[in-house]
């Protein structure tokens, strides 16, 4: 059952008022009405009657619709207002709509009145809902721990939250001015990155991205911020708004630096004694072999395997800290990628007695890059494939030419990776969680190093997986990452 609509009717002709009542009842609109014809009564009923809609003739003895609309504006009331009057000119109709009327109905065409009433009420309901939603959004934005900045389709700042001002130490006007002054509030070394990210958003090349960069606050302090950006497009697919969330990650960056420094020092300090232990172990193996003490020799060889594993972990930690500090040196030259894959397959097969490593090479491709670093990627991917498929007995490695480069795939038939973890497996120290996963040792930096090495070569790395069926890791490497065309050729 429809609720009763409260109608405030401005009309001085009783016959016209009755005709309007008739049309409303004919349209099955339940209503109660207050009829007024003076300014005083109109203002009194606005306060007492609290109408849902106002129907108004234009000319009354001491009052008119223009003044009635003006009173609504002065009182800041948003009540639907429909003019119901005699014949009016087109100019008058345009004028009354500009002044705030929702619609106008001619008295000789009252059959349209019921639909006009319902449409106006629905229009105002939607506007109130939208306003309430905007107010809730504004409240959350103003009280959120992240700052909010809105930009137009040219990348010019339109609005911002107080939290954004607090984080950056600039008020909104200063932010706009810094943008006009070549991003002066962005740390100088990071300005090219900030501009590139913004250009990607403006062009519509990406719909969302995130970036970490340094900013200079209003008092000259340098802070690290992380930006989460997304775009809104119109019905034609053109960017109309860019929205950004920003958070201060300075403390996080300081903690990461302290952690990296610790890992770097610890790795270097461990490397020397482990190398010495390994040398003494090899010497002991030679002596035991000469003595024919096979039982003790077998124990020493088992220890040697674990020492080699520890050496590999230390090497990974050293590579990790060098990558983090931008100190990993690349020795690049042309080489045949398929030859490298075959060499790694042969070496890994010697140490793997549980899996057959099958190599399906495609056409040979010469790659310009660091052969040793890419061999580490292969070793890591093959080792993981073996480790995470304990119930299987084979690994399949394939290569094929693709987009001015070569695509490598390493497939296992093991436990698989949950869909929610796929996007995180290449992050530093990330370990896949879930049933059975905790039984596999590791630090969570191997795939991170793989990702960094492949990216440094201008390539991409990704994974496809099904629980219980296994995973396939892919890496696309351009033939020559120095080529601008190749740099844009690889896509997952």
N, C-alpha and C positions, 0 to 999 in steps of 0.2 A: 504493500500500500504506500502510495506516494505521500510524503509529508505535506502538511498544509503550508502554503506559501503566503508570507505576509506582504501585502501590496499597499504601498502608499501612493494614492492617486491624487494628482494635482489637476482639478477640473472644476469649472464653475457652471457647467451645463449638465443638469441632472439627467436629461435624456441621453446625452452622449455617455455619461457614466454608466447608465443602465445597459446601453449597447455593448460597452466594453466588458461589463460583468457577464453579459450573455455569451459573448465570444469565448471568454475564459472557461465558463461552465461547459460550453459546447466542445471545447478542446480537452475536456476531462482534467482540468487543472483545479485541484482543491486549494482554496484560498480564503483568507480573511482580509478585509480591506478597511483602510481609513481614508475617507475622502476629505481633502482640504482645498482651500482656494486662496488662502492668504499666506504671506511670508511668516507671520507669527505662528500660525497653526502648523505650517510646514516644519519649521525649526523645532517646535514642541514635539511633534510626532517623530522626528528623527531621533530625539532623545528617549521618548517614552515608548514608542511602538517598536523601535528597532527593526525597520522593514528589511525584507530580503530583496525587494526590487521596487523601483520608482517608475510609475507611468505618469507622464506630464504633458498637458496641453502646452502650447507655446505662449499664447496671450491670455492673461487673466486680468481682471480689473486693476489690480495694483501690484502685479507680479508677472514674471515670465520664466521660461525654461532656462534662459541664459543665467539669470540670477540664481535659479535653483541649483544649477551645476556649479556655479561659483561658490555657493555655500558648502556644497559637498567637498570642494577642493580645500576651502579654508578650514573645514573641520577634519580634513584628511580622512574622509570616509570613502571606502571603495565599494559602493553599492551600485548594482546594475541600474542603468537609467535609459528608458526608452521614451522617445518623443512620440506622442499620439496626437496628431493635429490635422488641420485641413490642408489643402493643397499648398505646397511650398516650392520654391524655385530650387534648381540644382545647386546654385551657389549657397543658398541657405542650408540645404542638406549637408553639403561639405563642411560648412562652418560649424554646425551643431555637432557633427562627429569630431571635428578637431577640438572642440571645447570639452569633449569627454563623454558624449552620448554613445551608447552601445549600438543603438539602432533607431530608426524612425519608421512609423507606420502612419499611413494616411487614413483618415476616418472613413473614407469610402471604400477602403480595402482592409477591413478589420479581420478578415479570415486568416491573415498571416500573423496575427497577434499571438496566438498560443505558441506557435513554433518559435517566434522571436523571443518570447519570454523564456522558454526552456533553453534556447541557445545561449541567451545572455547569462542566465544563471549558471549553465555548464561552463561557459567561458570564464566567468569569475571564479568558479570553483577550481578550475584548472590553474588559473593564475595564482590563487591563494596556495594551492598545493605546491606549485613551483616556487613561490616566494618562501614558503616554509622549508622546502628542501634546500633552497639556497642559503637560508639562514642557518640551518643545521650544518651544511657544508662549511659555511664561513666560521661557525663556532668551532668545528673540529679542526679546521685549518689553523685558526688562531691559537688553539690550545694543544696542537700536536707537537711532539718533540722534533719533528722535521719541519724545516722551513718550506714555504710554497712560493713559487714565482711563476707568473703567467706571461707568455710572450705572444705577439701576433705572428702572422705568417711571414713577416720580414725579420723576425727575431728581435723585435723591439719590446722591451718590458712594458706590460700593461698594468699588472697588479702584483702585489706581494703581501706576504703575511708578516706580522710583527716578529715571529720566530726567525724568519729569513733575515730581518734587520739585525736581530740579536746575534745570530751566527756570524754574519759577515761584517758586523760593526759599521754598517752604512745604512742611512735611511733610503727610502725608495728613490727619491730624487737624485741622490748621489750615485745610486746604482745605474740609473739611466744615463747620467752624465759620464760615468766611467765607461759605459758601453760606447757612447759617442766619442770618447777619447781613446779608442783602440783598446778596449778591455783593460783599462789601467788598474782595476782592482784585482785582476788575475796576475799571479806571479809571472814575471816576464818570460821565463823559460817554458811555462805551460800555456802561454797564449796561443801558439799555433795549434796545439791540441784542442783547446777550448773552441777556437774558431772552426776547426774541422768538424767537430762534433755538432756544432750549431748549424753548419752548412748542410750536413747530412740530414738533419731534421727539417730544415727549411725546404730543401729540394724534394722531400718525400722519399729519399733513398732508403731511409729506415723509418719505422714507425715508433721504435723505442730504442734507447741505448742508455748506457751509464758510463760515467767517467769519474776518475779521481784526479784532482788537480789542486794546486796550492793557490791561496788567495791572500791578499794583503788587506787586513782590516783597517777600519777608520783610524786606529791609533798606531798603525804601522806594523802590527804583529802579523807574522806569517802563519797561516793555519792550513791544514789539509781538509778538503771537503769532498764528499762523494755526491754526485748528481745522478738522479734517476729521472730520465726524460721520456716523454711520450707526446705524440701528436694527435690532434683531432682533425678529421678531414670532412669536407662537405660532400654533398651527394655526387659531385663530379670527381671525387677522389683528390681534390686539391687541399693542401694543408691550410687550415684556417686558424688554428691555435696550437701553441706549444706549451705544455705544462711540465714543470720541473719540481721535484722534491729534493731538498738538500739537507745533508747532515754533516756535522763536524766530526771528523775521524782523526783529529790530531793525536789524541791519546792512543788510539789504536795503532797509528803509524809509529809512534814512539815505542810502544810495546813490541811491535814487529821488528823494529830496528834492534832493540835490545835482544830479542830472541835470535835474530840473524847473527848478531855479534857473538852471542854465546855459542851458537852452533858452529860458527866459523872457528872460534878459538878451540872449542872442544874437539872438532874434527882434526884440526892441525896437531893438537896435543896427542890425540889418539893415533895418528898416522905413524909417527916415528916408532913407538913401542910395538905396534902391531907388525910393522915391517920387520923389526928386529926379531919378534917371535916367529914370523914366517921364515926368516932366514935360518934361525936356529932349528926350526922344525925340519926344513929341507936337509940341513946338515945331519940331523939325527936320523932321518930316513936313510940317508946314504950309509951311515955307520951301521945301522941295524940290518940293512940289506947285506952288507959285507959279512956281518956276524951270522946271518941266517936266522935271526930272531923274527920269524914271520908274524907271530902273535902280537908282539909289541909294535912291529912295523905297521900292522893293520890298524892298530890304535892311533899311531902317529898320522897315518894317512887320513883317518876320519877327522882327527884334529885339524889337519891341513885343510880339509874341505870347509870346516867351520871358520877357520882363519880367513880363507878366501872369501867366504860369505861376509865376514865382518869387514874385510878390506873393501868389498863392493859397497857395503852400506856407508862406510866412511867416504868413499869416492862419491856416492850419490849426495851425501850431505855437503861435501865440498862444492860439487856442481850446483847444488841448490843455493848455497850462500853466494856463489859467484853470479848466478843468474839474478838473484835478488838485488845484488849490488852492481849489476851491469859489468861484471869483470870476467865473464866467461869468454875466453878467446877462441875464435873460429879460424881454422886453417883451411881455406877453401881452394879447391881445384876441381877440374872436370874428372869424372870417373863414371864407369858403367854401373848403374844401379843394380841390374840383375846379377852382375858378378858379386857385388857386395851381399845381396840376399843369399845367393848360393853359398858363399863363404860362411855366413852366419848360421845357415841351416846345418852345414856340415859340422861346424864347431859345437853347436847346441845339441846335435844328435849324439855326439860323443859322450855328453854328460847326462843325457836323458835316456833312461832305460825303461821308462814306462809308456812313452808316447812315440809314435812314428811321426816325424815332421815331414810332411809332403809339400814339395815346392812345385807350383804351377806357374812358371815364368811366362810372361807375355813377350812381345817384341822388345828387344834391347833398347834402352834409352840412356843417353849420357846426361848426367846431372852435374851442375856446378854447385859444390857445397863442401861441407866438412865431412869427409868420409868416416872419421872416427866417431863424431857426434851422432851421425845417422846410424852407425852400427850400434851405438848404445840404445837408440830408439828400438831397433830390431830386437836386440837382446831382451830389453824390458818387456816388449809386447809378447815375444815368444815365451819368456819365463812366466809371465802372468797367465798366458793361455794354458800352459802346463799346470801351473799351481791351482788354477780355479776349475780344472776339469779332472778331478782325481778318479772319477769312475769311467773316464773315457781313455782311449788309447791312441788318439791321433790328433794332429794339428794340421790345418791346411793353410798354406801361405800362397798368395797369388799376386801377380802384378799385371798391370795393363796400362797402355798409353792413354792419357786422358787430358784434354784441354792444355796442350803445350806443356805437358809434364807426365808424371807417372803416378799411378794410384796403387798403393800397397794395401793388401787386406790380410789380416791374421785372424783365422777363425778357429774357435774351439767348440767343443760339444759338451760344455760343463754346466755349472749351476745357473749361469745367467745373472743379469743385473736387474733389479727392480726399476720400473719405468721412472719413478720419482728420483732415482739416483743418477740417471744417465747424464743429466746436465751438470752434475757436480764432480764426476769422477776425475776430471783433469785439474781440479783445484788442489792447492797445496794442503797436505796433511789430511785430505778427505779420505775416510774409510767407509766403504759401503756397509751399512748396518743391515741386520736381518738374521733370520734363522740360518745357522751354519756359517755365516760370514766371519764371525769372530775366531773361528778355528784356523784361519789363514793368517800367517804373520806378515808384517810389513809396516812401513812408516807412513805411507800415503803420499810419497813424493815422487815415485817413479813415473807415474803418468803425467804429473805436473812437469817434470823435466822433459818428457817426450813432447808435450804440448809446446813448451817454450822453444825447444830445438826446431820442431817442425815449423812453428810460426816464424822463428828467426830466418828460416829458409824460404819464407814467403808462402808457406803451405797451410793446409788445414788438417785437423785431426778430429775424428768423431767415432762414435760407437753405435752399433745396433745390437739389440739383445732381446732374448725371450727367456723368461724364467724356466729352468729345467731343460732348455734346449741349447743354450750356449750363447756366446757373444762373438761378434765380428768387429774388430777394430780396424778403422780405415785411416790412411794418411795419404794426402795428395801433396806431392812435391813438384814445384815447377822445374822445368829443365834448367832455367837460369833465373834466379830470383832477382837479378839485377835488371831484368827487362820489365819495363812499366806494364806491358801487356800481360806478362806472366803474373805480375803481382795482383792483377784483377781477374785472373782466370779461374781460380779454384773456388768452388762452392760445395758445401756439404750437400 
